[in-house]
Structure formats: structure tokens, C-alpha cells
């Protein structure tokens, strides 16, 4: 088990062995999941943009229009 200290600004450093094991590099993102009395750090390897085109559609999609409708519905 590796341990790290929390700095005065709440920052931690992921140890080199863990970064190498997970293939993490500067600029990569981690998801922080809090569950009961533990914290889980999970590498984010894909974004929604990476998944674009993974579901077949029959006609072209207007992503700006879809985005506007989602924002409008969330604002209610």
C-alpha cells in the first residue's frame, strides 16, 4: 500500500509507480468517486466526443440544435 500526503491546497501527488502502471501522464484526467469511507480515483480514458458516431443513425444530426434543446430543458 502506498500513502500520500494532502498539501495545504488539498492537492495530492499520484506516485510514479501508479502513474506508470495506469499509463497516466501530465494533463490526463481522473474521476474522483466517493463511496462511504473511501475515495476512488479512476482514469478517464474516453470523453463523449470519443464516442461520437458509435451509434448508427439514419439521417444527419444537428448537434448545435440538440445541444440547445438539452440546455433549454435543463434550465426548466
C-alpha positions as CSV (number, residue, x, y, z in Angstrom):
1,X,0.0,0.0,0.0
2,X,1.3,3.4,-0.9
3,X,0.5,6.5,1.0
4,X,0.4,10.2,0.0
5,X,0.0,13.4,2.0
6,X,-2.5,16.1,1.2
7,X,-0.9,19.5,0.7
8,X,-2.2,22.7,2.2
9,X,-4.2,23.4,-1.0
10,X,-5.8,19.9,-1.0
11,X,-3.5,18.5,-3.6
12,X,-2.0,15.1,-3.7
13,X,0.7,13.5,-6.0
14,X,0.0,10.2,-7.6
15,X,3.1,8.1,-7.1
16,X,5.2,7.3,-10.1
17,X,4.7,3.6,-9.9
18,X,0.9,4.1,-10.0
19,X,1.2,6.6,-12.9
20,X,3.3,4.1,-14.9
21,X,1.1,1.2,-14.1
22,X,-2.0,3.1,-15.4
23,X,-0.2,4.9,-18.2
24,X,-1.0,8.3,-16.7
25,X,0.8,11.4,-18.0
26,X,0.6,15.1,-17.4
27,X,-2.7,16.6,-18.4
28,X,-4.7,13.3,-18.1
29,X,-8.0,13.4,-16.2
30,X,-9.1,11.4,-13.2
31,X,-12.6,10.8,-12.0
32,X,-13.0,11.1,-8.2
33,X,-15.6,8.7,-6.7
34,X,-16.6,9.0,-3.1
35,X,-18.2,5.9,-1.6
36,X,-18.9,5.6,2.1
37,X,-15.4,5.9,3.8
38,X,-13.3,5.5,0.6
39,X,-12.2,7.6,-2.3
40,X,-11.6,6.0,-5.7
41,X,-9.5,7.7,-8.5
42,X,-10.4,6.3,-11.9
43,X,-8.6,7.4,-15.1
44,X,-10.9,9.0,-17.7
45,X,-9.8,7.4,-21.0
46,X,-12.8,8.4,-23.1
47,X,-14.9,11.5,-23.5
48,X,-18.3,11.8,-25.1
49,X,-16.6,13.2,-28.2
50,X,-14.7,9.9,-28.5
51,X,-18.0,8.0,-28.6
52,X,-19.4,10.2,-31.3
53,X,-20.5,8.0,-34.2
54,X,-20.6,4.8,-32.2
55,X,-24.4,4.6,-32.6
56,X,-25.7,4.4,-36.1
57,X,-28.3,7.0,-37.2
58,X,-30.3,7.1,-40.4
59,X,-30.0,10.9,-41.0
60,X,-27.5,13.7,-40.3
61,X,-27.6,15.1,-36.7
62,X,-27.6,18.8,-35.9
63,X,-25.5,18.8,-32.8
64,X,-25.9,22.5,-32.1
65,X,-29.7,22.2,-32.2
66,X,-29.6,19.1,-29.9
67,X,-27.3,21.0,-27.5
68,X,-29.7,24.0,-27.4
69,X,-32.6,21.7,-26.7
70,X,-30.8,20.0,-23.8
71,X,-29.7,23.3,-22.3
72,X,-33.3,24.6,-22.6
73,X,-34.8,21.5,-21.0
74,X,-32.2,21.5,-18.1
75,X,-32.9,25.2,-17.4
76,X,-36.6,24.5,-16.6
